[in-house]
Amino acid sequence: MDWFATRLLSWYDQHGRRDLPWQIDINPYRVWVSEIMLQQTQVTTVIPYYEKFITRFPTVETLAAASRNEVLHHWTGLGYYARARNLHKTAQAVVDDNNGVFPNTLDGLQALPGIGRSTAAAILSISQGGRAPILDGNVKRSLARFHAVPGYPGDAEPQRLLWKHAESHTPTVRVADYTQAIMDLGATLCTRTQPRCDTCPVAARCLAQLSQETDRYPGRKPKKVKPVRAARLFLFTTPNDGCLLEQRPSEGIWGGLWTPPARAADAEVESVCREFAIDYNDIEASRSGGVFRHTFTHFHLDIEPVYVHLTHAPITVQDNDRLRWYRADTQDVIGLSAPAVKLLASIQEFAPK
């Protein structure tokens, strides 16, 4: 076993995290769910979501049998909803095509929706003891500093070098412990800012630490100016606190989630009423709320909410697969977009006095 792995495992034996919820009753399903949730999301944020998710969907079979609405409902607030949609698709594929058993090879795991090389390796190594190097964000940062790998880790050449280093350090024994250890190293010591080099088990040979340049590695992602788009979200509400929601298409922003009808930034109340065959005379009051910004990975969306209070629920708009009158106190099991959650909570503030 090489020096890096030996030192890291010795440190893990004394200081490693062993009380995370996905480290209990370890199996491929539980590891997979945790790895998907942890993508671009902090451990402290994930823990309560994971616990509720596993309570509702304790096995891959229960997840596969659930509706997409319910899966998205349990993901509401966690963001990056494509992860939830792929989670559901993968559960169904594992149950339908493999009798509920996860593949035990990297290729087999990577063939499933939403599972990339590093996630597949984590599932294989942690739950099945297979030797498979991982390279998540924490590992990239730790190895970039230890080996002083220049450049942004998302670029081809730095990524190639980091995979090479990940391969060279991964041992053939205690693979599950090593995989958890190198993730813990980046999460607890080799952090993005203010790394705790004084307690790092591999600091003695870390090139970034030896040159006092930990802030130089890994290289920063080249900044790109995100374009700004705009939209109006129309909140049609009724006297019994119902609010009209529309399910988004499976692809695109808020895919599969429910949200107040989103239309172009210049859409008027009259035109949206005509779209839903709502009588304009049934409007008790309407007003705009303050514009707020919701940021996606590739662009900003400036949202102007328009509150339209109706005297009664129009018979022209009935609950169906695409539309529904939603009441927050009914605990409907549906996935809501983040702006929907925010706006639904604001309805009373903008209700007619």
C-alpha positions as CSV (number, residue, x, y, z in Angstrom):
1,M,0.0,0.0,0.0
2,D,1.4,3.4,-0.9
3,W,2.3,6.1,1.6
4,F,-0.7,8.3,0.9
5,A,-3.3,5.5,1.4
6,T,-1.5,4.2,4.5
7,R,-1.5,7.6,6.2
8,L,-5.0,8.3,5.2
9,L,-6.4,5.0,6.5
10,S,-4.5,5.5,9.8
11,W,-6.1,8.9,10.2
12,Y,-9.6,7.5,9.2
13,D,-9.3,4.8,11.9
14,Q,-9.1,7.6,14.5
15,H,-11.0,10.5,13.0
16,G,-13.2,9.2,10.2
17,R,-16.9,9.8,10.1
18,R,-18.9,6.7,10.9
19,D,-22.3,8.1,12.1
20,L,-23.7,9.4,8.8
21,P,-27.1,7.9,8.1
22,W,-26.0,6.2,4.9
23,Q,-23.2,4.5,6.8
24,I,-25.8,2.4,8.6
25,D,-27.0,-0.9,7.1
26,I,-24.8,-0.2,4.1
27,N,-26.1,-1.6,0.8
28,P,-25.9,-0.5,-2.9
29,Y,-29.3,1.2,-2.7
30,R,-28.6,3.3,0.3
31,V,-25.1,4.3,-0.9
32,W,-26.5,5.2,-4.3
33,V,-29.3,7.5,-2.9
34,S,-26.7,9.2,-0.7
35,E,-24.2,9.7,-3.5
36,I,-26.9,11.2,-5.8
37,M,-28.1,13.6,-3.1
38,L,-24.5,14.6,-2.2
39,Q,-23.8,15.8,-5.7
40,Q,-23.3,19.6,-5.5
41,T,-25.0,19.5,-2.1
42,Q,-23.5,19.8,1.5
43,V,-23.7,16.9,3.9
44,T,-25.6,19.0,6.5
45,T,-28.2,19.8,3.9
46,V,-28.6,16.3,2.7
47,I,-29.0,14.5,6.0
48,P,-32.6,15.4,6.8
49,Y,-33.7,14.9,3.2
50,Y,-31.9,11.5,3.1
51,E,-33.5,10.3,6.3
52,K,-37.0,11.3,5.2
53,F,-36.4,9.8,1.7
54,I,-35.2,6.5,3.1
55,T,-38.1,6.3,5.6
56,R,-40.6,6.6,2.7
57,F,-38.6,4.6,0.2
58,P,-36.6,2.1,2.2
59,T,-35.8,-0.2,-0.8
60,V,-35.3,0.2,-4.5
61,E,-38.6,-1.6,-5.0
62,T,-40.6,1.0,-3.0
63,L,-38.9,3.8,-5.0
64,A,-39.6,2.2,-8.3
65,A,-43.3,1.7,-7.4
66,A,-43.8,5.3,-6.4
67,S,-45.2,7.9,-8.6
68,R,-42.9,10.6,-10.1
69,N,-45.0,13.2,-8.2
70,E,-44.2,11.6,-4.9
71,V,-40.5,11.3,-5.6
72,L,-40.3,14.9,-6.6
73,H,-42.3,15.9,-3.5
74,H,-39.7,14.3,-1.3
75,W,-37.0,16.1,-3.3
76,T,-38.6,19.5,-3.1
77,G,-36.0,22.1,-1.8
78,L,-33.0,19.9,-2.6
79,G,-32.5,21.4,-6.1
80,Y,-31.1,20.0,-9.3
81,Y,-34.3,18.0,-9.9
82,A,-32.9,16.0,-12.8
83,R,-31.2,14.0,-10.0
84,A,-34.6,13.0,-8.7
85,R,-36.0,12.1,-12.1
86,N,-33.0,10.0,-12.9
87,L,-33.2,8.3,-9.4
88,H,-36.7,7.2,-10.2
89,K,-35.8,6.0,-13.7
90,T,-32.8,4.0,-12.4
91,A,-34.9,2.4,-9.6
92,Q,-37.4,1.3,-12.2
93,A,-34.6,0.0,-14.5
94,V,-33.0,-2.0,-11.6
95,V,-36.3,-3.5,-10.6
96,D,-37.6,-4.2,-14.1
97,D,-34.4,-5.4,-15.8
98,N,-32.3,-6.8,-12.9
99,N,-34.8,-8.1,-10.3
100,G,-34.0,-5.3,-7.9
101,V,-30.2,-6.1,-7.8
102,F,-27.7,-3.4,-8.6
103,P,-25.0,-4.2,-11.1
104,N,-21.6,-5.1,-9.6
105,T,-19.5,-3.6,-12.4
106,L,-18.6,0.0,-13.2
107,D,-19.9,-0.4,-16.7
108,G,-23.2,-1.8,-15.5
109,L,-23.7,0.9,-13.0
110,Q,-22.7,3.7,-15.4
111,A,-25.3,2.4,-17.9
112,L,-28.0,3.5,-15.5
113,P,-29.5,7.1,-15.7
114,G,-27.7,9.7,-13.7
115,I,-24.7,7.5,-12.6
116,G,-21.3,8.7,-13.7
117,R,-17.9,7.2,-13.3
118,S,-17.2,8.5,-9.8
119,T,-20.7,7.8,-8.4
120,A,-20.5,4.2,-9.9
121,A,-17.1,3.8,-8.2
122,A,-18.4,4.9,-4.9
123,I,-21.3,2.5,-5.0
124,L,-19.1,-0.4,-6.0
125,S,-16.3,0.3,-3.5
126,I,-18.4,1.3,-0.4
127,S,-21.2,-1.2,-0.7
128,Q,-19.5,-4.1,-2.5
129,G,-15.8,-3.8,-1.7
130,G,-14.7,-3.5,-5.3
131,R,-11.6,-1.6,-6.1
132,A,-12.7,1.5,-8.0
133,P,-11.1,5.0,-7.7
134,I,-13.5,7.9,-7.1
135,L,-13.1,11.5,-8.0
136,D,-15.9,13.7,-6.5
137,G,-15.4,17.4,-5.7
138,N,-13.7,16.8,-2.4
139,V,-11.3,14.2,-3.8
140,K,-10.4,16.5,-6.8
141,R,-9.5,19.3,-4.4
142,S,-7.4,17.1,-2.1
143,L,-5.5,15.4,-5.0
144,A,-5.0,18.7,-6.9
145,R,-3.3,20.1,-3.8
146,F,-1.3,17.0,-2.9
147,H,0.1,16.7,-6.4
148,A,-0.1,20.5,-7.3
149,V,-2.2,19.7,-10.4
150,P,-2.6,23.0,-12.3
151,G,-5.8,24.1,-14.0
152,Y,-9.5,23.8,-13.4
153,P,-10.4,20.2,-12.5
154,G,-13.3,20.2,-14.9
155,D,-11.0,20.7,-17.9
156,A,-9.8,17.6,-19.8
157,E,-6.1,17.6,-19.0
158,P,-6.4,18.3,-15.2
159,Q,-9.1,15.7,-15.0
160,R,-7.0,13.1,-16.7
161,L,-4.2,13.7,-14.3
162,L,-6.4,13.6,-11.3
163,W,-7.9,10.3,-12.4
164,K,-4.4,9.0,-12.8
165,H,-3.5,10.0,-9.3
166,A,-6.8,8.6,-7.9
167,E,-6.0,5.3,-9.5
168,S,-2.4,5.2,-8.2
169,H,-3.5,5.8,-4.5
170,T,-6.5,3.5,-4.4
171,P,-5.4,0.3,-2.5
172,T,-6.5,-3.2,-3.1
173,V,-7.5,-3.8,0.5
174,R,-9.9,-1.8,2.8
175,V,-11.2,-0.1,-0.3
176,A,-14.5,0.9,1.3
177,D,-12.7,2.5,4.2
178,Y,-10.3,4.2,1.8
179,T,-13.1,5.6,-0.3
180,Q,-14.8,7.1,2.7
181,A,-11.5,8.3,4.1
182,I,-10.6,10.3,1.0
183,M,-14.0,11.9,0.9
184,D,-13.8,12.8,4.6
185,L,-10.4,14.3,4.0
186,G,-11.7,16.9,1.6
187,A,-15.0,17.4,3.5
188,T,-13.4,18.0,7.0
189,L,-9.7,19.0,6.5
190,C,-8.8,19.9,2.9
191,T,-11.7,22.3,2.6
192,R,-12.1,24.9,-0.1
193,T,-11.2,27.8,2.2
194,Q,-9.0,27.7,5.3
195,P,-7.8,24.1,5.0
196,R,-6.7,22.5,8.2
197,C,-3.2,21.6,7.0
198,D,-1.9,21.4,10.6
199,T,-3.9,18.2,11.2
200,C,-3.9,16.7,7.7
201,P,-2.4,13.2,7.7
202,V,-0.7,13.7,4.3
203,A,0.5,17.3,4.7
204,A,4.2,16.2,4.9
205,R,4.2,15.4,1.2
206,C,1.5,17.8,0.0
207,L,3.1,19.9,-2.7
208,A,0.6,22.8,-2.3
209,Q,1.3,22.9,1.5
210,L,5.0,22.6,1.1
211,S,5.0,25.6,-1.3
212,Q,2.4,27.4,0.9
213,E,0.1,27.7,-2.1
214,T,-3.0,25.8,-1.0
215,D,-5.1,28.7,-2.2
216,R,-3.8,28.2,-5.8
217,Y,-5.1,24.6,-6.1
218,P,-7.4,23.5,-7.5
219,G,-7.6,26.1,-10.3
220,R,-10.7,28.2,-10.4
221,K,-13.5,27.6,-12.9
222,P,-13.3,30.3,-15.6
223,K,-15.9,32.9,-14.9
224,K,-18.7,33.2,-17.4
225,V,-21.4,35.9,-17.3
226,K,-24.7,34.2,-16.9
227,P,-27.5,35.5,-19.2
228,V,-30.6,36.9,-17.6
229,R,-34.1,35.9,-18.6
230,A,-37.4,37.1,-17.3
231,A,-40.8,35.5,-16.8
232,R,-44.1,36.2,-15.0
233,L,-45.7,33.6,-12.7
234,F,-49.4,33.9,-12.4
235,L,-51.0,33.0,-9.1
236,F,-54.7,32.4,-9.6
237,T,-56.2,32.0,-6.2
238,T,-59.8,31.3,-4.9
239,P,-61.6,32.3,-1.7
240,N,-60.8,28.9,-0.2
241,D,-57.1,29.5,-0.6
242,G,-56.7,27.3,-3.7
243,C,-54.0,28.2,-6.1
244,L,-53.8,27.1,-9.7
245,L,-50.6,25.1,-10.4
246,E,-49.3,23.7,-13.7
247,Q,-47.0,20.7,-14.1
248,R,-43.9,21.5,-16.2
249,P,-42.9,19.3,-19.1
250,S,-40.5,16.5,-18.1
251,E,-37.6,18.3,-19.8
252,G,-36.4,21.9,-19.3
253,I,-36.5,24.0,-16.2
254,W,-38.4,22.6,-13.2
255,G,-38.9,19.4,-15.3
256,G,-41.9,17.5,-13.9
257,L,-42.5,20.0,-11.0
258,W,-45.6,21.9,-10.3
259,T,-45.5,25.7,-10.3
260,P,-47.8,28.7,-10.9
261,P,-48.3,29.1,-14.7
262,A,-45.1,30.6,-16.0
263,R,-45.4,32.8,-19.0
264,A,-43.4,35.4,-21.0
265,A,-42.3,38.6,-19.1
266,D,-44.8,40.7,-21.1
267,A,-47.8,38.3,-20.7
268,E,-50.9,40.1,-19.5
269,V,-53.6,38.8,-17.1
270,E,-56.2,39.0,-19.8
271,S,-54.3,36.7,-22.2
272,V,-53.6,34.1,-19.5
273,C,-57.3,34.2,-18.5
274,R,-58.3,33.5,-22.0
275,E,-55.8,30.6,-22.2
276,F,-57.6,28.9,-19.2
277,A,-61.1,30.1,-20.2
278,I,-61.4,32.1,-17.0
279,D,-64.0,34.9,-17.2
280,Y,-62.2,38.2,-16.7
281,N,-65.2,39.4,-14.7
282,D,-64.5,36.8,-12.1
283,I,-61.4,38.6,-11.0
284,E,-61.8,40.3,-7.6
285,A,-58.3,41.9,-7.7
286,S,-54.9,41.5,-9.3
287,R,-51.6,43.0,-8.5
288,S,-47.9,42.3,-9.2
289,G,-45.4,41.4,-6.5
290,G,-41.8,42.4,-6.4
291,V,-39.4,40.9,-9.0
292,F,-37.0,38.3,-7.5
293,R,-34.2,36.4,-9.1
294,H,-33.9,32.6,-9.2
295,T,-30.5,31.3,-10.4
296,F,-30.0,28.1,-12.5
297,T,-26.7,26.6,-13.4
298,H,-26.5,28.4,-16.7
299,F,-28.7,31.5,-16.3
300,H,-30.6,33.8,-14.0
301,L,-34.3,34.1,-14.1
302,D,-36.0,37.3,-13.0
303,I,-39.5,36.4,-11.8
304,E,-42.4,38.8,-11.5
305,P,-45.3,37.2,-9.6
306,V,-48.8,38.3,-10.6
307,Y,-51.5,37.6,-8.0
308,V,-54.9,37.2,-9.5
309,H,-57.7,36.7,-6.9
310,L,-60.9,35.1,-8.2
311,T,-64.3,35.3,-6.7
312,H,-64.7,31.6,-7.1
313,A,-63.0,28.6,-8.6
314,P,-64.0,28.6,-12.3
315,I,-65.6,25.4,-13.6
316,T,-63.6,25.8,-16.8
317,V,-60.4,24.8,-14.9
318,Q,-60.6,21.3,-13.4
319,D,-57.9,19.2,-11.8
320,N,-56.2,17.0,-14.4
321,D,-52.8,15.6,-15.3
322,R,-51.5,19.0,-16.1
323,L,-53.4,21.4,-13.8
324,R,-54.6,21.4,-10.2
325,W,-56.0,23.7,-7.6
326,Y,-53.5,23.4,-4.8
327,R,-54.0,24.1,-1.1
328,A,-51.0,24.0,1.1
329,D,-52.9,22.6,4.1
330,T,-54.0,19.5,2.2
331,Q,-50.5,18.1,2.1
332,D,-50.8,17.1,-1.6
333,V,-47.9,14.8,-2.5
334,I,-46.4,16.7,-5.4
335,G,-43.1,18.1,-6.3
336,L,-42.9,21.9,-6.1
337,S,-40.4,24.2,-7.7
338,A,-38.5,26.4,-5.3
339,P,-40.2,29.6,-6.6
340,A,-43.6,27.8,-6.1
341,V,-42.8,27.1,-2.5
342,K,-41.8,30.8,-1.9
343,L,-44.8,32.2,-3.8
344,L,-47.4,29.9,-2.2
345,A,-46.2,31.1,1.2
346,S,-46.7,34.7,0.1
347,I,-50.4,34.4,-1.0
348,Q,-51.9,35.7,2.2
349,E,-49.6,38.7,2.1
350,F,-51.1,39.8,-1.2
351,A,-54.7,38.7,-0.6
352,P,-57.4,41.4,-0.9
353,K,-58.1,43.1,2.4
